Amino acid sequence: MKQDIHPKYEEITANCSCGNEIKVRSTLGKDINLDVCSACHPFYTG
């Protein structure tokens, strides 16, 4: 891979409105807020 052309890939926190916090890796560089996640989505059965 070429050096110094790829964005930083770092760990961020995805905060859900239900209070669940999920650690993910992203090039976004800042924490994100979610409306629903697998813990509170009404149709998620997994």
mmCIF entry with sequence, helices, sheets and N, C-alpha, C, O atoms, coordinates in Angstrom:
data_MODEL
# 
_entry.id   MODEL 
# 
_entity.id                         1 
_entity.type                       polymer 
_entity.pdbx_number_of_molecules   1 
# 
_entity_poly.entity_id                      1 
_entity_poly.type                           'polypeptide(L)' 
_entity_poly.nstd_linkage                   no 
_entity_poly.nstd_monomer                   no 
_entity_poly.pdbx_seq_one_letter_code       MKQDIHPKYEEITANCSCGNEIKVRSTLGKDINLDVCSACHPFYTG 
_entity_poly.pdbx_seq_one_letter_code_can   MKQDIHPKYEEITANCSCGNEIKVRSTLGKDINLDVCSACHPFYTG 
_entity_poly.pdbx_strand_id                 A 
# 
loop_
_entity_poly_seq.entity_id 
_entity_poly_seq.num 
_entity_poly_seq.mon_id 
_entity_poly_seq.hetero 
1 1  MET n 
1 2  LYS n 
1 3  GLN n 
1 4  ASP n 
1 5  ILE n 
1 6  HIS n 
1 7  PRO n 
1 8  LYS n 
1 9  TYR n 
1 10 GLU n 
1 11 GLU n 
1 12 ILE n 
1 13 THR n 
1 14 ALA n 
1 15 ASN n 
1 16 CYS n 
1 17 SER n 
1 18 CYS n 
1 19 GLY n 
1 20 ASN n 
1 21 GLU n 
1 22 ILE n 
1 23 LYS n 
1 24 VAL n 
1 25 ARG n 
1 26 SER n 
1 27 THR n 
1 28 LEU n 
1 29 GLY n 
1 30 LYS n 
1 31 ASP n 
1 32 ILE n 
1 33 ASN n 
1 34 LEU n 
1 35 ASP n 
1 36 VAL n 
1 37 CYS n 
1 38 SER n 
1 39 ALA n 
1 40 CYS n 
1 41 HIS n 
1 42 PRO n 
1 43 PHE n 
1 44 TYR n 
1 45 THR n 
1 46 GLY n 
# 
_struct_asym.id          A 
_struct_asym.entity_id   1 
# 
_struct_sheet.id               AA1 
_struct_sheet.type             ? 
_struct_sheet.number_strands   3 
_struct_sheet.details          ? 
# 
loop_
_struct_sheet_order.sheet_id 
_struct_sheet_order.range_id_1 
_struct_sheet_order.range_id_2 
_struct_sheet_order.offset 
_struct_sheet_order.sense 
AA1 1 2 ? anti-parallel 
AA1 2 3 ? parallel      
# 
loop_
_struct_sheet_range.sheet_id 
_struct_sheet_range.id 
_struct_sheet_range.beg_label_comp_id 
_struct_sheet_range.beg_label_asym_id 
_struct_sheet_range.beg_label_seq_id 
_struct_sheet_range.pdbx_beg_PDB_ins_code 
_struct_sheet_range.end_label_comp_id 
_struct_sheet_range.end_label_asym_id 
_struct_sheet_range.end_label_seq_id 
_struct_sheet_range.pdbx_end_PDB_ins_code 
_struct_sheet_range.beg_auth_comp_id 
_struct_sheet_range.beg_auth_asym_id 
_struct_sheet_range.beg_auth_seq_id 
_struct_sheet_range.end_auth_comp_id 
_struct_sheet_range.end_auth_asym_id 
_struct_sheet_range.end_auth_seq_id 
AA1 1 GLU A 21 ? SER A 26 ? GLU A 21 SER A 26 
AA1 2 GLU A 10 ? CYS A 16 ? GLU A 10 CYS A 16 
AA1 3 ILE A 32 ? LEU A 34 ? ILE A 32 LEU A 34 
# 
loop_
_atom_site.group_PDB 
_atom_site.id 
_atom_site.type_symbol 
_atom_site.label_atom_id 
_atom_site.label_alt_id 
_atom_site.label_comp_id 
_atom_site.label_asym_id 
_atom_site.label_entity_id 
_atom_site.label_seq_id 
_atom_site.pdbx_PDB_ins_code 
_atom_site.Cartn_x 
_atom_site.Cartn_y 
_atom_site.Cartn_z 
_atom_site.occupancy 
_atom_site.B_iso_or_equiv 
_atom_site.pdbx_formal_charge 
_atom_site.auth_seq_id 
_atom_site.auth_comp_id 
_atom_site.auth_asym_id 
_atom_site.auth_atom_id 
_atom_site.pdbx_PDB_model_num 
ATOM 1   N N  . MET A 1 1  ? 0.832   -1.184  0.000  1.00 0.00 ? 1  MET A N  1 
ATOM 2   C CA . MET A 1 1  ? 0.000   0.000   0.000  1.00 0.00 ? 1  MET A CA 1 
ATOM 3   C C  . MET A 1 1  ? 0.875   1.246   0.000  1.00 0.00 ? 1  MET A C  1 
ATOM 4   O O  . MET A 1 1  ? 1.977   1.251   0.548  1.00 0.00 ? 1  MET A O  1 
ATOM 5   N N  . LYS A 1 2  ? 0.374   2.272   -0.610 1.00 0.00 ? 2  LYS A N  1 
ATOM 6   C CA . LYS A 1 2  ? 1.086   3.546   -0.590 1.00 0.00 ? 2  LYS A CA 1 
ATOM 7   C C  . LYS A 1 2  ? 1.002   4.157   0.797  1.00 0.00 ? 2  LYS A C  1 
ATOM 8   O O  . LYS A 1 2  ? -0.013  4.032   1.483  1.00 0.00 ? 2  LYS A O  1 
ATOM 9   N N  . GLN A 1 3  ? 2.049   4.802   1.193  1.00 0.00 ? 3  GLN A N  1 
ATOM 10  C CA . GLN A 1 3  ? 2.107   5.431   2.505  1.00 0.00 ? 3  GLN A CA 1 
ATOM 11  C C  . GLN A 1 3  ? 1.448   6.812   2.479  1.00 0.00 ? 3  GLN A C  1 
ATOM 12  O O  . GLN A 1 3  ? 1.489   7.513   1.468  1.00 0.00 ? 3  GLN A O  1 
ATOM 13  N N  . ASP A 1 4  ? 0.843   7.189   3.598  1.00 0.00 ? 4  ASP A N  1 
ATOM 14  C CA . ASP A 1 4  ? 0.305   8.534   3.837  1.00 0.00 ? 4  ASP A CA 1 
ATOM 15  C C  . ASP A 1 4  ? -0.831  8.954   2.909  1.00 0.00 ? 4  ASP A C  1 
ATOM 16  O O  . ASP A 1 4  ? -1.038  10.152  2.719  1.00 0.00 ? 4  ASP A O  1 
ATOM 17  N N  . ILE A 1 5  ? -1.584  8.006   2.319  1.00 0.00 ? 5  ILE A N  1 
ATOM 18  C CA . ILE A 1 5  ? -2.742  8.391   1.510  1.00 0.00 ? 5  ILE A CA 1 
ATOM 19  C C  . ILE A 1 5  ? -4.044  7.868   2.107  1.00 0.00 ? 5  ILE A C  1 
ATOM 20  O O  . ILE A 1 5  ? -5.126  8.261   1.670  1.00 0.00 ? 5  ILE A O  1 
ATOM 21  N N  . HIS A 1 6  ? -3.950  6.995   3.091  1.00 0.00 ? 6  HIS A N  1 
ATOM 22  C CA . HIS A 1 6  ? -5.139  6.397   3.681  1.00 0.00 ? 6  HIS A CA 1 
ATOM 23  C C  . HIS A 1 6  ? -5.532  7.140   4.956  1.00 0.00 ? 6  HIS A C  1 
ATOM 24  O O  . HIS A 1 6  ? -4.663  7.554   5.724  1.00 0.00 ? 6  HIS A O  1 
ATOM 25  N N  . PRO A 1 7  ? -6.846  7.313   5.191  1.00 0.00 ? 7  PRO A N  1 
ATOM 26  C CA . PRO A 1 7  ? -7.271  7.984   6.425  1.00 0.00 ? 7  PRO A CA 1 
ATOM 27  C C  . PRO A 1 7  ? -6.979  7.122   7.648  1.00 0.00 ? 7  PRO A C  1 
ATOM 28  O O  . PRO A 1 7  ? -6.852  5.902   7.543  1.00 0.00 ? 7  PRO A O  1 
ATOM 29  N N  . LYS A 1 8  ? -6.874  7.767   8.811  1.00 0.00 ? 8  LYS A N  1 
ATOM 30  C CA . LYS A 1 8  ? -6.618  7.034   10.050 1.00 0.00 ? 8  LYS A CA 1 
ATOM 31  C C  . LYS A 1 8  ? -7.817  6.152   10.370 1.00 0.00 ? 8  LYS A C  1 
ATOM 32  O O  . LYS A 1 8  ? -8.962  6.590   10.257 1.00 0.00 ? 8  LYS A O  1 
ATOM 33  N N  . TYR A 1 9  ? -7.561  4.919   10.767 1.00 0.00 ? 9  TYR A N  1 
ATOM 34  C CA . TYR A 1 9  ? -8.589  3.941   11.115 1.00 0.00 ? 9  TYR A CA 1 
ATOM 35  C C  . TYR A 1 9  ? -8.490  3.734   12.612 1.00 0.00 ? 9  TYR A C  1 
ATOM 36  O O  . TYR A 1 9  ? -7.580  3.057   13.089 1.00 0.00 ? 9  TYR A O  1 
ATOM 37  N N  . GLU A 1 10 ? -9.426  4.316   13.363 1.00 0.00 ? 10 GLU A N  1 
ATOM 38  C CA . GLU A 1 10 ? -9.311  4.305   14.811 1.00 0.00 ? 10 GLU A CA 1 
ATOM 39  C C  . GLU A 1 10 ? -10.614 3.879   15.475 1.00 0.00 ? 10 GLU A C  1 
ATOM 40  O O  . GLU A 1 10 ? -11.662 3.820   14.832 1.00 0.00 ? 10 GLU A O  1 
ATOM 41  N N  . GLU A 1 11 ? -10.536 3.585   16.760 1.00 0.00 ? 11 GLU A N  1 
ATOM 42  C CA . GLU A 1 11 ? -11.707 3.150   17.516 1.00 0.00 ? 11 GLU A CA 1 
ATOM 43  C C  . GLU A 1 11 ? -12.546 4.352   17.939 1.00 0.00 ? 11 GLU A C  1 
ATOM 44  O O  . GLU A 1 11 ? -12.025 5.334   18.469 1.00 0.00 ? 11 GLU A O  1 
ATOM 45  N N  . ILE A 1 12 ? -13.870 4.257   17.693 1.00 0.00 ? 12 ILE A N  1 
ATOM 46  C CA . ILE A 1 12 ? -14.808 5.284   18.130 1.00 0.00 ? 12 ILE A CA 1 
ATOM 47  C C  . ILE A 1 12 ? -15.933 4.603   18.902 1.00 0.00 ? 12 ILE A C  1 
ATOM 48  O O  . ILE A 1 12 ? -16.011 3.375   18.939 1.00 0.00 ? 12 ILE A O  1 
ATOM 49  N N  . THR A 1 13 ? -16.798 5.398   19.515 1.00 0.00 ? 13 THR A N  1 
ATOM 50  C CA . THR A 1 13 ? -17.937 4.873   20.251 1.00 0.00 ? 13 THR A CA 1 
ATOM 51  C C  . THR A 1 13 ? -19.215 5.265   19.530 1.00 0.00 ? 13 THR A C  1 
ATOM 52  O O  . THR A 1 13 ? -19.418 6.433   19.196 1.00 0.00 ? 13 THR A O  1 
ATOM 53  N N  . ALA A 1 14 ? -20.085 4.272   19.290 1.00 0.00 ? 14 ALA A N  1 
ATOM 54  C CA . ALA A 1 14 ? -21.413 4.522   18.732 1.00 0.00 ? 14 ALA A CA 1 
ATOM 55  C C  . ALA A 1 14 ? -22.387 4.496   19.900 1.00 0.00 ? 14 ALA A C  1 
ATOM 56  O O  . ALA A 1 14 ? -22.613 3.444   20.498 1.00 0.00 ? 14 ALA A O  1 
ATOM 57  N N  . ASN A 1 15 ? -22.966 5.647   20.228 1.00 0.00 ? 15 ASN A N  1 
ATOM 58  C CA . ASN A 1 15 ? -23.881 5.778   21.353 1.00 0.00 ? 15 ASN A CA 1 
ATOM 59  C C  . ASN A 1 15 ? -25.316 5.701   20.860 1.00 0.00 ? 15 ASN A C  1 
ATOM 60  O O  . ASN A 1 15 ? -25.721 6.483   19.999 1.00 0.00 ? 15 ASN A O  1 
ATOM 61  N N  . CYS A 1 16 ? -26.088 4.762   21.401 1.00 0.00 ? 16 CYS A N  1 
ATOM 62  C CA . CYS A 1 16 ? -27.487 4.601   21.020 1.00 0.00 ? 16 CYS A CA 1 
ATOM 63  C C  . CYS A 1 16 ? -28.368 5.423   21.957 1.00 0.00 ? 16 CYS A C  1 
ATOM 64  O O  . CYS A 1 16 ? -27.972 5.738   23.079 1.00 0.00 ? 16 CYS A O  1 
ATOM 65  N N  . SER A 1 17 ? -29.553 5.763   21.489 1.00 0.00 ? 17 SER A N  1 
ATOM 66  C CA . SER A 1 17 ? -30.484 6.540   22.310 1.00 0.00 ? 17 SER A CA 1 
ATOM 67  C C  . SER A 1 17 ? -30.992 5.743   23.510 1.00 0.00 ? 17 SER A C  1 
ATOM 68  O O  . SER A 1 17 ? -31.498 6.334   24.464 1.00 0.00 ? 17 SER A O  1 
ATOM 69  N N  . CYS A 1 18 ? -30.867 4.405   23.484 1.00 0.00 ? 18 CYS A N  1 
ATOM 70  C CA . CYS A 1 18 ? -31.283 3.575   24.618 1.00 0.00 ? 18 CYS A CA 1 
ATOM 71  C C  . CYS A 1 18 ? -30.206 3.516   25.702 1.00 0.00 ? 18 CYS A C  1 
ATOM 72  O O  . CYS A 1 18 ? -30.442 2.969   26.779 1.00 0.00 ? 18 CYS A O  1 
ATOM 73  N N  . GLY A 1 19 ? -29.030 4.074   25.425 1.00 0.00 ? 19 GLY A N  1 
ATOM 74  C CA . GLY A 1 19 ? -27.944 4.076   26.397 1.00 0.00 ? 19 GLY A CA 1 
ATOM 75  C C  . GLY A 1 19 ? -26.852 3.062   26.100 1.00 0.00 ? 19 GLY A C  1 
ATOM 76  O O  . GLY A 1 19 ? -25.819 3.059   26.770 1.00 0.00 ? 19 GLY A O  1 
ATOM 77  N N  . ASN A 1 20 ? -27.058 2.208   25.120 1.00 0.00 ? 20 ASN A N  1 
ATOM 78  C CA . ASN A 1 20 ? -26.070 1.200   24.745 1.00 0.00 ? 20 ASN A CA 1 
ATOM 79  C C  . ASN A 1 20 ? -24.885 1.872   24.052 1.00 0.00 ? 20 ASN A C  1 
ATOM 80  O O  . ASN A 1 20 ? -25.073 2.729   23.189 1.00 0.00 ? 20 ASN A O  1 
ATOM 81  N N  . GLU A 1 21 ? -23.669 1.484   24.430 1.00 0.00 ? 21 GLU A N  1 
ATOM 82  C CA . GLU A 1 21 ? -22.456 2.005   23.804 1.00 0.00 ? 21 GLU A CA 1 
ATOM 83  C C  . GLU A 1 21 ? -21.742 0.866   23.096 1.00 0.00 ? 21 GLU A C  1 
ATOM 84  O O  . GLU A 1 21 ? -21.496 -0.184  23.688 1.00 0.00 ? 21 GLU A O  1 
ATOM 85  N N  . ILE A 1 22 ? -21.410 1.075   21.832 1.00 0.00 ? 22 ILE A N  1 
ATOM 86  C CA . ILE A 1 22 ? -20.762 0.055   21.017 1.00 0.00 ? 22 ILE A CA 1 
ATOM 87  C C  . ILE A 1 22 ? -19.430 0.614   20.542 1.00 0.00 ? 22 ILE A C  1 
ATOM 88  O O  . ILE A 1 22 ? -19.380 1.692   19.951 1.00 0.00 ? 22 ILE A O  1 
ATOM 89  N N  . LYS A 1 23 ? -18.355 -0.115  20.799 1.00 0.00 ? 23 LYS A N  1 
ATOM 90  C CA . LYS A 1 23 ? -17.029 0.278   20.315 1.00 0.00 ? 23 LYS A CA 1 
ATOM 91  C C  . LYS A 1 23 ? -16.858 -0.279  18.906 1.00 0.00 ? 23 LYS A C  1 
ATOM 92  O O  . LYS A 1 23 ? -16.990 -1.483  18.690 1.00 0.00 ? 23 LYS A O  1 
ATOM 93  N N  . VAL A 1 24 ? -16.565 0.595   17.953 1.00 0.00 ? 24 VAL A N  1 
ATOM 94  C CA . VAL A 1 24 ? -16.346 0.199   16.568 1.00 0.00 ? 24 VAL A CA 1 
ATOM 95  C C  . VAL A 1 24 ? -15.094 0.897   16.052 1.00 0.00 ? 24 VAL A C  1 
ATOM 96  O O  . VAL A 1 24 ? -14.594 1.834   16.675 1.00 0.00 ? 24 VAL A O  1 
ATOM 97  N N  . ARG A 1 25 ? -14.595 0.436   14.920 1.00 0.00 ? 25 ARG A N  1 
ATOM 98  C CA . ARG A 1 25 ? -13.451 1.086   14.287 1.00 0.00 ? 25 ARG A CA 1 
ATOM 99  C C  . ARG A 1 25 ? -13.941 1.766   13.020 1.00 0.00 ? 25 ARG A C  1 
ATOM 100 O O  . ARG A 1 25 ? -14.738 1.204   12.269 1.00 0.00 ? 25 ARG A O  1 
ATOM 101 N N  . SER A 1 26 ? -13.455 2.990   12.787 1.00 0.00 ? 26 SER A N  1 
ATOM 102 C CA . SER A 1 26 ? -13.951 3.787   11.676 1.00 0.00 ? 26 SER A CA 1 
ATOM 103 C C  . SER A 1 26 ? -12.902 4.808   11.248 1.00 0.00 ? 26 SER A C  1 
ATOM 104 O O  . SER A 1 26 ? -11.975 5.117   11.996 1.00 0.00 ? 26 SER A O  1 
ATOM 105 N N  . THR A 1 27 ? -13.064 5.320   10.042 1.00 0.00 ? 27 THR A N  1 
ATOM 106 C CA . THR A 1 27 ? -12.230 6.425   9.572  1.00 0.00 ? 27 THR A CA 1 
ATOM 107 C C  . THR A 1 27 ? -12.901 7.764   9.845  1.00 0.00 ? 27 THR A C  1 
ATOM 108 O O  . THR A 1 27 ? -12.342 8.809   9.512  1.00 0.00 ? 27 THR A O  1 
ATOM 109 N N  . LEU A 1 28 ? -14.083 7.753   10.441 1.00 0.00 ? 28 LEU A N  1 
ATOM 110 C CA . LEU A 1 28 ? -14.816 8.987   10.728 1.00 0.00 ? 28 LEU A CA 1 
ATOM 111 C C  . LEU A 1 28 ? -14.044 9.878   11.692 1.00 0.00 ? 28 LEU A C  1 
ATOM 112 O O  . LEU A 1 28 ? -13.993 11.093  11.498 1.00 0.00 ? 28 LEU A O  1 
ATOM 113 N N  . GLY A 1 29 ? -13.446 9.300   12.724 1.00 0.00 ? 29 GLY A N  1 
ATOM 114 C CA . GLY A 1 29 ? -12.605 10.057  13.637 1.00 0.00 ? 29 GLY A CA 1 
ATOM 115 C C  . GLY A 1 29 ? -13.311 10.685  14.813 1.00 0.00 ? 29 GLY A C  1 
ATOM 116 O O  . GLY A 1 29 ? -12.663 11.345  15.625 1.00 0.00 ? 29 GLY A O  1 
ATOM 117 N N  . LYS A 1 30 ? -14.619 10.509  14.941 1.00 0.00 ? 30 LYS A N  1 
ATOM 118 C CA . LYS A 1 30 ? -15.348 11.053  16.087 1.00 0.00 ? 30 LYS A CA 1 
ATOM 119 C C  . LYS A 1 30 ? -16.482 10.098  16.452 1.00 0.00 ? 30 LYS A C  1 
ATOM 120 O O  . LYS A 1 30 ? -16.887 9.265   15.642 1.00 0.00 ? 30 LYS A O  1 
ATOM 121 N N  . ASP A 1 31 ? -16.988 10.226  17.673 1.00 0.00 ? 31 ASP A N  1 
ATOM 122 C CA . ASP A 1 31 ? -18.080 9.376   18.126 1.00 0.00 ? 31 ASP A CA 1 
ATOM 123 C C  . ASP A 1 31 ? -19.359 9.705   17.362 1.00 0.00 ? 31 ASP A C  1 
ATOM 124 O O  . ASP A 1 31 ? -19.554 10.833  16.909 1.00 0.00 ? 31 ASP A O  1 
ATOM 125 N N  . ILE A 1 32 ? -20.241 8.686   17.223 1.00 0.00 ? 32 ILE A N  1 
ATOM 126 C CA . ILE A 1 32 ? -21.502 8.887   16.516 1.00 0.00 ? 32 ILE A CA 1 
ATOM 127 C C  . ILE A 1 32 ? -22.665 8.538   17.430 1.00 0.00 ? 32 ILE A C  1 
ATOM 128 O O  . ILE A 1 32 ? -22.507 7.781   18.388 1.00 0.00 ? 32 ILE A O  1 
ATOM 129 N N  . ASN A 1 33 ? -23.827 9.087   17.131 1.00 0.00 ? 33 ASN A N  1 
ATOM 130 C CA . ASN A 1 33 ? -25.049 8.812   17.871 1.00 0.00 ? 33 ASN A CA 1 
ATOM 131 C C  . ASN A 1 33 ? -26.009 8.038   16.971 1.00 0.00 ? 33 ASN A C  1 
ATOM 132 O O  . ASN A 1 33 ? -26.206 8.388   15.808 1.00 0.00 ? 33 ASN A O  1 
ATOM 133 N N  . LEU A 1 34 ? -26.603 6.979   17.530 1.00 0.00 ? 34 LEU A N  1 
ATOM 134 C CA . LEU A 1 34 ? -27.534 6.139   16.790 1.00 0.00 ? 34 LEU A CA 1 
ATOM 135 C C  . LEU A 1 34 ? -28.943 6.296   17.343 1.00 0.00 ? 34 LEU A C  1 
ATOM 136 O O  . LEU A 1 34 ? -29.119 6.570   18.530 1.00 0.00 ? 34 LEU A O  1 
ATOM 137 N N  . ASP A 1 35 ? -29.949 6.123   16.486 1.00 0.00 ? 35 ASP A N  1 
ATOM 138 C CA . ASP A 1 35 ? -31.337 6.130   16.941 1.00 0.00 ? 35 ASP A CA 1 
ATOM 139 C C  . ASP A 1 35 ? -31.723 4.766   17.505 1.00 0.00 ? 35 ASP A C  1 
ATOM 140 O O  . ASP A 1 35 ? -32.376 4.685   18.546 1.00 0.00 ? 35 ASP A O  1 
ATOM 141 N N  . VAL A 1 36 ? -31.320 3.694   16.820 1.00 0.00 ? 36 VAL A N  1 
ATOM 142 C CA . VAL A 1 36 ? -31.624 2.333   17.267 1.00 0.00 ? 36 VAL A CA 1 
ATOM 143 C C  . VAL A 1 36 ? -30.388 1.461   17.099 1.00 0.00 ? 36 VAL A C  1 
ATOM 144 O O  . VAL A 1 36 ? -29.518 1.748   16.278 1.00 0.00 ? 36 VAL A O  1 
ATOM 145 N N  . CYS A 1 37 ? -30.324 0.398   17.883 1.00 0.00 ? 37 CYS A N  1 
ATOM 146 C CA . CYS A 1 37 ? -29.234 -0.568  17.776 1.00 0.00 ? 37 CYS A CA 1 
ATOM 147 C C  . CYS A 1 37 ? -29.821 -1.966  17.947 1.00 0.00 ? 37 CYS A C  1 
ATOM 148 O O  . CYS A 1 37 ? -31.038 -2.119  18.058 1.00 0.00 ? 37 CYS A O  1 
ATOM 149 N N  . SER A 1 38 ? -28.979 -2.969  17.967 1.00 0.00 ? 38 SER A N  1 
ATOM 150 C CA . SER A 1 38 ? -29.467 -4.342  18.104 1.00 0.00 ? 38 SER A CA 1 
ATOM 151 C C  . SER A 1 38 ? -30.084 -4.607  19.470 1.00 0.00 ? 38 SER A C  1 
ATOM 152 O O  . SER A 1 38 ? -30.841 -5.565  19.621 1.00 0.00 ? 38 SER A O  1 
ATOM 153 N N  . ALA A 1 39 ? -29.781 -3.786  20.461 1.00 0.00 ? 39 ALA A N  1 
ATOM 154 C CA . ALA A 1 39 ? -30.344 -3.979  21.800 1.00 0.00 ? 39 ALA A CA 1 
ATOM 155 C C  . ALA A 1 39 ? -31.763 -3.427  21.922 1.00 0.00 ? 39 ALA A C  1 
ATOM 156 O O  . ALA A 1 39 ? -32.538 -3.908  22.749 1.00 0.00 ? 39 ALA A O  1 
ATOM 157 N N  . CYS A 1 40 ? -32.117 -2.430  21.118 1.00 0.00 ? 40 CYS A N  1 
ATOM 158 C CA . CYS A 1 40 ? -33.431 -1.799  21.287 1.00 0.00 ? 40 CYS A CA 1 
ATOM 159 C C  . CYS A 1 40 ? -34.301 -1.807  20.030 1.00 0.00 ? 40 CYS A C  1 
ATOM 160 O O  . CYS A 1 40 ? -35.440 -1.343  20.084 1.00 0.00 ? 40 CYS A O  1 
ATOM 161 N N  . HIS A 1 41 ? -33.808 -2.315  18.908 1.00 0.00 ? 41 HIS A N  1 
ATOM 162 C CA . HIS A 1 41 ? -34.613 -2.325  17.688 1.00 0.00 ? 41 HIS A CA 1 
ATOM 163 C C  . HIS A 1 41 ? -35.774 -3.295  17.858 1.00 0.00 ? 41 HIS A C  1 
ATOM 164 O O  . HIS A 1 41 ? -35.553 -4.438  18.258 1.00 0.00 ? 41 HIS A O  1 
ATOM 165 N N  . PRO A 1 42 ? -37.010 -2.878  17.567 1.00 0.00 ? 42 PRO A N  1 
ATOM 166 C CA . PRO A 1 42 ? -38.173 -3.730  17.827 1.00 0.00 ? 42 PRO A CA 1 
ATOM 167 C C  . PRO A 1 42 ? -38.239 -4.992  16.968 1.00 0.00 ? 42 PRO A C  1 
ATOM 168 O O  . PRO A 1 42 ? -38.901 -5.951  17.364 1.00 0.00 ? 42 PRO A O  1 
ATOM 169 N N  . PHE A 1 43 ? -37.587 -5.030  15.821 1.00 0.00 ? 43 PHE A N  1 
ATOM 170 C CA . PHE A 1 43 ? -37.661 -6.196  14.954 1.00 0.00 ? 43 PHE A CA 1 
ATOM 171 C C  . PHE A 1 43 ? -36.409 -7.068  14.994 1.00 0.00 ? 43 PHE A C  1 
ATOM 172 O O  . PHE A 1 43 ? -36.363 -8.097  14.319 1.00 0.00 ? 43 PHE A O  1 
ATOM 173 N N  . TYR A 1 44 ? -35.402 -6.687  15.763 1.00 0.00 ? 44 TYR A N  1 
ATOM 174 C CA . TYR A 1 44 ? -34.173 -7.473  15.847 1.00 0.00 ? 44 TYR A CA 1 
ATOM 175 C C  . TYR A 1 44 ? -34.383 -8.640  16.805 1.00 0.00 ? 44 TYR A C  1 
ATOM 176 O O  . TYR A 1 44 ? -34.731 -8.434  17.967 1.00 0.00 ? 44 TYR A O  1 
ATOM 177 N N  . THR A 1 45 ? -34.174 -9.857  16.328 1.00 0.00 ? 45 THR A N  1 
ATOM 178 C CA . THR A 1 45 ? -34.390 -11.043 17.168 1.00 0.00 ? 45 THR A CA 1 
ATOM 179 C C  . THR A 1 45 ? -33.113 -11.826 17.402 1.00 0.00 ? 45 THR A C  1 
ATOM 180 O O  . THR A 1 45 ? -33.144 -12.849 18.085 1.00 0.00 ? 45 THR A O  1 
ATOM 181 N N  . GLY A 1 46 ? -31.972 -11.372 16.848 1.00 0.00 ? 46 GLY A N  1 
ATOM 182 C CA . GLY A 1 46 ? -30.730 -12.118 16.898 1.00 0.00 ? 46 GLY A CA 1 
ATOM 183 C C  . GLY A 1 46 ? -30.128 -12.143 18.222 1.00 0.00 ? 46 GLY A C  1 
ATOM 184 O O  . GLY A 1 46 ? -29.068 -12.743 18.407 1.00 0.00 ? 46 GLY A O  1 
# 
